[in-house]
Amino acid sequence: MASTDQGTGNATNGAEREPAGCAPATAPPLNPPAEVRVRRALISVSDKRGVIDFARGLADLGVELISTGGTAGKLADAGIESRAVEDLTGFPEVLDGRVKTLNPRIHAGLLAVRSDPAHSATLDEHEIEPIDLVCVNLYPFENTANRPGARDAEVIEDIDIGGPTMIRAAAKNHAYVASVVKPESYDAVLEELHTLGCRISAQTRQALALEAFSLTARYDAAVARWFSEREQEFPALYVRAYEKILDLSYGENPHQRAAYYAQAGARTHLLSMVSKLHGRELSFNNLLDLDAVRRLIGEFEGPAAAIVKHNNPCGCAVADSPREAFERALATDPTSAFGGVVCVNRPVDNALAEQLSEMFVEMVFAPDYDDDACELLQQKENLRIMRDAERRGWPDRDHEFARVRGGLLVQDRDESPESREDMEVVTEREPSEQEWDDLLFAWKVCKHVRSNAIVLAKDMATVGIGAGQMSRVDSVRLAVEKGGTALSGGVMASDAFFPFADGPEVAIEAGVRGIIQPGGSRRDTEVIEACDRAGVAMVLTKRRHFRH
């Protein structure tokens, strides 16, 4: 029995209706030819790197060139003849160039299935000329959007409409059309055209289509990101694009493949303006540790050093020189520092290099190296020596991610500034000025330790760190064990409140004289009373810093 669609009243004879947007059942089969002869090419580029040589190469092969506005002028200046788009469309560029290629004669010439007699007949009927190659890149939206002081009108004007439309049309019809969107592809495309007698292979057309759709996806993601960031909310659809920066030697384990991707269009990223001067290829774990140590060292303006192992600090210090800072950071836990990543925020001199050369570290990261220091470190064959020339700050409205199965957890960065004036002393004894310095130092380090996090510090250097324990008192015991006899007169930081007084009591018994923690436990009173009985100062920050 025939069923009736209630929305239209049309009988379906029991068959499912075809979903909207699907190709009709009579669509011609896609049987792409192995090679396509390139007779006509449309060139319209914003990034004009290499376009003169590419256009000249096409013209030398006898390809007819069609171009628009600024591109046509650039070609003419180089003595390369091209046909104006308006000559092809019969319609002038209008609205200050906003409309020039959005025309049926352009898009029919790109989208026609050449093996379909009906499509060919339509082209003949309307005297539409097929286009075999499109060389198009897009207005520099990302550059404009990232430029300090750019006005909204400027950014919006650099949202390209005609370019992505042509690129997508050519890439969709890659069975018959080549879409060239990157100047880096020009030489390879010309070489193949020369080799194959002005023909381009199906394999190359498909690879070019991938580049084309990747480009438009990145472009649309950048536009969507710009609009969503203006709202200062988490958008309903979180759109970001990432581009591969380098392949890594392996993942967390040698049997796992890995690569590093950076957010497309971001002002800075982990390896921006970073050069590897020496050593083995970078691994997944190297970059995790590098990210952790860069975030930690960024907390300090004076000469500082930090050592990170397994994404956790095992030592950090601020001192009068990077060498002294490193020595004091290393003293925290020299055993754990074996095989770690070392970061200093001042150039490495020969004296520091000599110390580093005597121990096993995976990587050294610094803004620069004295010549003698670099030569000395290069004697260690596998040591990765990294130089950081990045001076740009991190964007204020950036997010952090955690990958979960099938999705992302997204949050604001935990980098809001905290001052002493915002904190509260809750014990009878106030911290001394030296204790205040150590408390604030320990609090900064504690943000970068895996929770449950405990940091013991003295004289602006860590002396014991307890990380990643399921019980906070166990983290305290671990930190005290690492600190040994150096704890007398030191301080303790905890990334979250103490649920019981046992954690502070363990630290106080070991010699701690000041404690900084968020507070907020139902038993805060018991914890404060334990400090008062021992004459220990306690400061509440009223802000937690979990790092999972």
N, C-alpha and C positions, 0 to 999 in steps of 0.2 A: 504494500500500500504506500502510495506517495505521501511523504510528510510535507508540512507547510512551514516555512520560516515565518514566525510571527512578526518579524520586523519588516519584511518586504512582501509577504504573501506569495512568494515564488515557490513552486514545487521543487523539491530536491531529489525526488525518486529514491529516497533512502541513502543517498550519498552525502558525505560531509561536504559542507561548503568550503571552498578554497579560502584560506585566510587572507585578509586584506594585505596587499603588498607582495604577495607571491607572484612569480612569473606565470602568465597564462599557460594552459596546457599545450597550446600550439606554439610556444616559444621555440625558435630554431635551436637545434643542438649546438653546443659550443665545441667546435672542432678547430682549434687554433692551428694555423699553418706553422710549419717548423720555422720558417723564416718570413719576415715581412719586409717588402721593399719600401724604403723611406723616400718618398717623392716630395713631401711637403711637411714643413716643421713650423710650429708656432713658438716664438721665443718672447717671453715677457718676464723679466727678472728684476727683483729689488736688489738682491745681492749680485752685483755684476762682476764678481771675481771670475776670471777665466772665460767670460762669455764671448769676448772678441775672438779668441782662438777657437772656441767651440763653433761659433757661427761661421768663421772663415773655413774651418774644416768641413762643415756641412755644405757650404756654398761650393767649395772645390769639388765636392762629390756630385754636384748638380742638383742639390736639394733646394727647392724654392723656400725662401724664408718669409715668414709673416711675423711682424712685431708690433709692439704698442709703444706709445709715447716716448718715455725716457730711454727705453731700450732701443727703439728705432733711431733716436738721435745718436746714441752711443755707437751703434753699428755704422751709421752714416759718417760719423766723424772718423771712423777707421777705414772708410772706403768700401764698406760691405753693403751691397744693395739688399733692401728688404721691402716687402709689400705691407702697406699700412692695414691694420685690422679693419678700419672703416671701409677700405676698398673691398674687403671680403664680405663684410656684413651689409654694406650699403647704408650704414647708420653711423653717425659721428660719435666720438667719445663725448659724454655729457656729465653733468653734475660734478664738475671738477675732477673728472676721471673716475668717479665712483662707479660709473657704468661704461664699460667699453667692450668687454668680452661676453657679457651676459646676453647672448643672442642665439636664436635657433640655428643660424648658419654655422656658428662655432660648435655648438654642442651636438647638433646632428652630424657634423663632420667628424666629431670625436666618437660618438656613441653608436654609429651605424655598424651592424653586424655585416661585414663585407660578404660573407658567404650566403647571406639570406637574400634571395632575389627580390623580395618585397622591399627590403631596406634599400637595396641598390636602386630599385625603381623609384623610390621616394627621393633619393638623392638626385637622380636624373631629372625627375619631374620639377623639382624646385631649384635645379642648377646649383646644388650644394657640393662644394669641393671637399673630399675627405682629407683629414689631417692625420698624418702617420706618426708624428713625434711632437710631444709637448715638452718644452723646456721652461719650467715655471718655478720660481720660489716666491716667498711671501713677504709682505710688509713686515718690518722688524718690530712686531708687537712686543716681544719679551724685552728687547732693549729699551723701548720707549717706556713700558710699564715699570721697569726697574730703575729708570733714571730719576735721581733725586729731584724733586720739584716739578715733575711732569704734570701738566694739567690734565684733567679728565678728558677734555675735548681732544687733546693730542693723542692720548692713549686710544680713545674710541676711533679716531680717524685711521689709526694703524691696525684696525681689525679688518683683515683682508676678506673679501667676499668672492670676487671673481676668480682669484687665484686658486683657492681651495676647490672651487666648483670645477674648474678645468682639470686640476690634478686628479680629482676623484673620478671625473668622467673618463679621462684617459686611462687611469689605473683600473677602473671597472672593465673597460674594454681592452685590457692588455693583450687579449688574443690578437688584436689588430693594431694596437697603438702602443708606442713606447712613452713612458712618463719619466722625464729626467728632472729631478728636483734638487740635486746636490752638485755643486761645482766639483766636488771630489770624484764624481762619476763621469765627468766629461771625457777625460782621456780614454777610459776603458770603452765607452760607447763609440767614440770615433775610431778606435783601433778595430773594434768588431765590424763597424761599417766598412772600413777599408778592406778588412780580411774577407768579408762575405759579399763584396760587390754592392755596397750600399744597402745591405739587408741586415736585419737584427733578429737574433734567435728567440725562440719561445722561452727558453730558460732565462735569458737576460731580461726579456720583457716582464716575466713573472717576478724576478728579483727587483726590478725597478718599481713594479707595482707595490711590493712590500715596503720599499723605501718611501713611496708616495703616501700610502695610507698611514705609515708610521709618522710621517711629517705632519699630515693634517690632524692626526690624533693628538700629537704633541701640541700643535697650535691651538686646537679647540680646548685642550686641557689648560693651557696657559690663560686663555680668555676666561674660561669658567673660574679658574683660581682667582684671577684679578677681581671678578665680580663678587665671589664668595668672601674674599678677604675684606672687602669694603663693608660687608655686613657684620663682620667681627663675631660671627657665630659659626658653629659647626654645620656645614651645609647638609641638606638631605642626601645629596650625591657627592661623595668625596672624590674629586677628580684630580689626579696628579699623573704626570708622565715622568719616566726615568730613562736615562740614557746610559749605556754601558761605558764605563771609564777604562776598566781593564779586567782581563781574566786573572783569576787568582790561582796560585799553585794547587790549592785544594781547599775544602771546606773545614768545618770543625774537626773532621777526621779525614785521613788520606783517601778513603774510598768515596768521599763526597766531592762532586764538582762544585765550583763556586766562581762568582764574578762580582765585581763591585759596580753598582749603578748609583749615579747621582741624580738628584731631582733636576729635570730639565729646566733651564732658565734661572736656577737659583744663583744668587750673587756669589755665594761661596759654598764649598762642601769640604768634606774631610780631607781630600787630597788636592784641593785647589791651591795653586802656587806652591806645591810641594814637589821637590825633586829627590829622587833616590840617587845618592852619590856612589853607593857601593852596596854589594851584598846580594843575597838570594832573592828570589821572587817573593812577593808578599802573599801571605795566606789570609784566610778568613779570620782566624784568631788574632793575627797581627793587627788587622784593622779594627777589630772590636777593642783590643787593648789600647790602640792608638787613640781611638775616639774617647775612651774613658780617661786616658792620661791628659789629653788636650783639654777636656772639660775641667779636670781638676786643676791643672796648672793655670788655666785662665782665671781662677779665683784670685790670683795674687799679682800685685804690681811689682814688688821688689824681687831681687834674685831668688828664684825658687827652683826646687827639683822634686820630682815625684817618680816613683817606681811602681808600675802596675803589673800584676800577674793574674791571669785568669779573670780579667775584667774587674779586679779589685785592687785598690792601693795596698802596697805592703810597706810603704814609707813615703813621707812627704815632709819637707822642711822649707823654711824661709830663713835666709842668712845674708851675710854681707857679700858673698860671692857665690857663683854657681857651684864651684868646687866644694865649698863648705856646706852649702845646702845639700848637695848630693851625699857627702859623707854622713851628714846627720840623718838624711832619709834612709840611707843604707843601714845605719846602725839600728833602726827600728826592728828589722827582721832580715838579716843578711842571708839566712837560709832560704826564705821564700823569694828573695830577690833573684836567685839563680834562674836564669832563663827568662827574665822579665823584660819589660819595655821601659826605658829610661827617657825622661823628658826634662829638659831645662829650658828656662825662658830667657837665657842669655847665651852668647856664643860660647862654644866649647874651646877652652885653651889647652895648651899642651899638658899642663899639670892634671887637669880633669881627664884628658884622653889617656894619660898613663894609668890612672886608676881604673878607668873603664876597660882598658886593654888587659888588665889582670884578672878580669872576671868574665863569666859567660852571661851575656845579655843577647836577646833576640834583635833589639832595635834601639838605636839612639836617635832622638828627635830634638832638634834645636834650631834656632833661627839662623845660625851660621857656625862655621868651624875655622879656627886658625889653620893655615896651610900645614904646619907641622903636625897639628892635632889630627887633621884629616888623613895625612899620610900614615901616621901611627895606627889609627883605627882601621885603615884599609888593609893592614897586615893580617887582620882577622878575616879570613876568607868569606865566612858566612854572615858576618855582622851586617845588618841593614843600617846604613847611615842615611838619615833623612834630613833634608834641609827645608825649613818652613819660611817661605817669603811672603806668606799671606798677612796682609795688614788690615784687611777689611773686617768690620764687625759682623756678627751673626744677626740676621733679621730679628726684630723684636717679636713679630707675630708668627714665628715658625712653630711647628708642632712636632711632637715626638710620637713614635709608632711602636706598637708591639704586635708582631705577627701571630695570629691565632688561626686555628684550622678554618680555612675558607673566608678569612676576614682580617680586619685590622682593628686594634684598639688605638684610638687617637686621643691625645691630651696636650694641653699647653706644656711648654717647657718649665721645669722647676728651676727658674733662674731669677725670680723676683728678688730685688735687693732687700736685705734685712739690716737694720741698724741697731746699735746698742740702746738707743732711746726707745725703741719699740719693745724692748725686753723688760722683764720684771724680776727683781731680786726678791725672793720669798723667804729667805732665811734671816736669822738675827744678825749674822755676820755678812758684811758686804765684801765682794771680791776686791783684792788689791788691784792696782793698775796692771801689774805684771800678770796677775791671774786673769784679768779681763782680756788682755792681749792673747793669752793662751786659750781662753775659752772661745773667743771669736775665731781663732785659727782652727781649733779642733772642730768647731761647728761647721766651718766651710769644708773641711776635709770629710766630715761625716756624711754630707750630702752625696758623696761620690762612692760610698761604701755600700755594698749589698746588704739589705736589711735581713735580719736584725743587725743594726750597725752600732758598734761602740768604738770610739776613738779616744785613746789616752795620749796626752801631749804635755810637753814641758819645754819652755824656752823656744817657742815657735817651731817645734819639731814633734812629729809623732814619736811615741815610745812604745805603743802597743795598739794593735787593731784587731778587733773581733768582728768577723763578717759572716753573714749568711746562716747563722744558727737559728734553729726553730724556736729556741727559748732565749729571751734577752739576757737572763742571768748567765747562761752558758757563753754568750758573746762576751760578757764582762769577764768571766773566768779566763777565756781564751786570750783576751787583750791583756789581762793582768799577767798571765803566764808569759806572753811575749815581752812585756815590759820589764819584768824582773825587778831588780833593785833600783831602777831609774825612776820609779814612780813617786818617790817621796817629794811632796810639794807640787806634784803635777795636777792636771785637770782631766775631766772625763766629759765627753759629749755622747749623747744618745739620740738617734734619729727619730725616736718616738718615745712616748711616756713610759715610765717604769710602772708596771702593774702592781708590783710589790716593792717593799723596801729592801729585798734581798740583794738586788743588783748594786745599788749604791753602797750597801754595807760591805760587800766584797771589795769594792774599789776603795772605800774609806780605810778598811783594814790594811790595804796595800800601800796607803800613803797619799791617796788623792785628797786635795784640799779644796777643789772647786768642781762643780758639776753644772752642765748646761743641758737642758732637755726641753721638749715642747710643753710638758704638763698636760693635764686633761684627764688623768686617771681618777677613778672614784677613790683611790687610796693616796692621792697626792698629799693629804695631811700626814699620813704615816711616813711617807718618804721624806717630807720636809722635817718632821720631828727627828728622824734618824740623823739627818744632816746637822740639825741644831744640837743634838746631844754630843756630836763629835766636833762641833765648832767648824763645820764645813760650809762654804758658801754655795748656794744653789740659785741658778738663773733659769727662768722659764721664758722660752721664745714664743710660745703659743702658735707654733707652726711646725708641722711634721714634715719629714723628708724621707719617706720610704723610697727605696730604689730596688725594684725586683728584677 
